[in-house]
Amino acid sequence: MFAKNLKYLRTKRGYDQQTFAEMIHRSVSTVSEWESGKYTPKAGILADIANMFGVKLDDMMNKDLSKSADNTVIEKTTNTMRKLHPARQQKVCTYAEKQLDEQQNENVISLDDERQERQPMLLHIAGTVSAGTGEYLPDDDTGDDIPFSGPVPDYDFALRVNGDSMEPMFEDGQIIFVKKCDDCDIHSGQVVIADLNGDAYVKKIDIQPDGVRLVSLNPKYKPILVESFDDFAIQGIVML
């Protein structure tokens, strides 16, 4: 879904691949490979692209943004403005600019607040989860406390990735944040923490009528088929 959404958002803004590539300091060939679905950017770049277009990263990865309600509102507003006389169009434009100024003022962070945000926090790492062949995830509250200064989403527990099967999204040793999933809806394409026969994996889940697969993003790893006799559960959803 990322590839489709990237192309949609880029063309909607009126950027050609060359212009967009220059904006994010990447080559045109890299952008082309992203849009074709050949490769997916790393997590940090994904977040930057989502912020650039003003969308949630989870939506960009899992939702068809071309059919979203936000786009319907924008298109409806644009179509309505075209029907207005120039003087009324100017009034709409002035009001929209005022709304934007108010929104930007709400997002201003003082220098002291910004410095405070940059101070490392003590983050509890509950354990290690395998991006490869499976790893035991302890039930008790063991783990390590480490200094962490990156962005932190709403989460229930943090894990360290072991292995390279989820590259380029997650690298070996990267910290990921997980929201518990006791009774939630799981959708195909989400990145989850899966417990399979006592081993914990971080994988993209592929839900099909004939069964469930745990899919790696690194093509050198084959999908893991969940059999009917397996002890299988979803422990949480990785917050992107």
N, C-alpha and C positions, 0 to 999 in steps of 0.2 A: 504493500500500500504506500510505503514511503516514496518509491519511484514515481508512482502516479501523482501523488500529492505534490512532490517537488516540481514536476513539470507543470502541473496545474497552477500552483502559486506563482511560479516564475513567469509564466506567460500572462497570467492575470495582472501582474505588476508591469507588464510590458518590457521585461528584460529578455534579451536574447542570451544564449548560453555564454557568449564571450563577455558580455557585461556582467552577468551574474558571477562568472568565474573570477573576474577581476575584483568584485566586491568581497568575495570570501577568500581571496588569495589562493585560488586553486587553478588548475589547468582546465581548458575546455574539454579535453578528453576525459578528465576525471568527472566533470559534471555530466557528460554524456553517458559514462558508465553507470553513474548513480541513477540516472533517469531510465536507463535500459534495464535496471535491476541486476546488473552484473555484480556490482559491489554496493555495500552499505557503509556510510561513513562511521567513524568511531563516535562514541557517546558524546564527547565534548563538542564535536563538530555538528552532530545532530541537534544538540541543544542550541547552539549558535544559530543554526538555520531556522529552527522553530521560533526563536526569539526575533529573528530578523523579519519573519512574516507575521509575527504576533499571534501564533497559534500554540496550543499545548503540544508538548512533545509526544505524549501518549496518543493524542488525536492524529498527529502527523504520521505515526507509525501504524495505527490500527483503524482509522476512520476515513471514509471517502469524503474529503473536504469539499469536493465539487458539488456535493449534495447537501451540505450543511445548512442549518438555518441562518447562520451569519451571512453566508453568501447570498441567500434569498433576500435578506433585508437590504444588503448593499445593492443588489440588482434592482430591487423594487424602488429604492430611493433614487437610484440613477435614472431609471425610466420615468419616475415622477418628475424629477428635476427637468428633464428634457422637454416636458410639456408646459413648464412654467414660462412666463414672460421673463426677460432678462432681469428686471428689477426684483422680482420674487426669487429668482435663482440666487441673486446676490444676498438676499436675506437668509436663505437656507445656508449658503456658504459661510456667512458671518456667524450664524448660530453654531455651525459645525466647528469652526475655528475656535470659538469660545469654549465649547465642550472639550476640544483637544487641549487647550491651554489649562483648563481645570484638571484634566486627567494627568497631564505632565507634571503639574504642581503637586499633585497627590503622590507622585512617584519620586519626588526629589528627596534625596537622602543627605542629611547634613554630613559635613566632613568628619565630625566626631563619631556619628553613627556608623559611617563607612569604615573608619579605623577600627571601631569595636567589632564590626562584622568580620574583619580580616583576622582578628585574634583567633588562634586555633582553639577549638573546643575539644573536650575529652569525650571521645566516641567509644562506646562499648561494642566490640565485635563478638557476636554470639558464637561464631565458629567459621569453618571453611566449607564452601560448597564446590563441588566438582563441575568444571565445564567440560570434563572428558568422560571418564569411565565410572564415575560414581564415588561418593565419599560419605562417610558416616557423619550425620549432623546430630550432636548431642541434645538431649531433651532438657538437661539441667542447665542452670544459669552459669556455666563456665564460659571462659573466653578471655579476651584481653581488652584493656582500655588503651586507646592510642590517641595522640593529638591529631585533629582533623580540621582543616580550614576551608574545605570546599562547600558548595551549596548542598543543603540537606533538605530533602522533601519530607512530606508527612509520611512517617514509616513506623513500623512496630519493632523491627530488629534489623541489624546490619550484618552482612557476611562478607568474607573475603573470597574472591574467585580463585580457584586453583585450576590451571590449565588454559589452553588456547582455543578450545573448540567454539567459543562464542566470539572470537575475534571476527570482524573488527569492532564490534559493539563493546565488548568487555575484554580487557587484557588480563593476563595472568597477574594475580596479586591485587587487582582493582577491588575497591570497596563498593558494594551494591546495597541498596536500601529496599527492604521488603515489607509489604503490607500483608498481615495475616489474612488467610482466606478460610474462615471456619464454615461459613455458609453463604458464599458469594457465587455469582455467575462467572464462569470461565469461558472466554471466547477464543476461538482459533486465532493464532497469530500473536497472542500475548506471551511475554517472557515470564516464566514462572519458576518457582522452586518446587520441584517434584520429588516426592519420596517414593522410590521404587525398590521394593524388596529390601528395605533397610538402608539404602544408599540415597543420598541427596544429590540432585542435579539442578543446575541452572540451565534451562533450555527454552526454546520457543515451542509452544504446544500446537500441534496440528490435529484438530478434531475432525474426523471424517465419519460418514455413516458406517463404514466397516471397521472403525477402531480409532485409537489414539496413538500418535507418534510424538516422540520428543526429538526435536530437530536442532542440530547445531548450525551456526551461521558459517563456521569454517567448513568449506566443502570437503576437506580431507576426512571428516568424520561422518559416518553413516547414521541415519536416523535410528532411534531406538523404538521398536514396536512394543507397545504395552499389551501383553496377552491377558486373556480373561482370568487366568489363574494367578496373575501377579498381585502382590500386595502393593497397591498404588494409591497415592493421595497427593493432593496439591497443598503444600504448606503455606504458600503465599504468592503474591504477584510482585514482580520487580518493578519499582517505581522509576520510570524513565524521565 
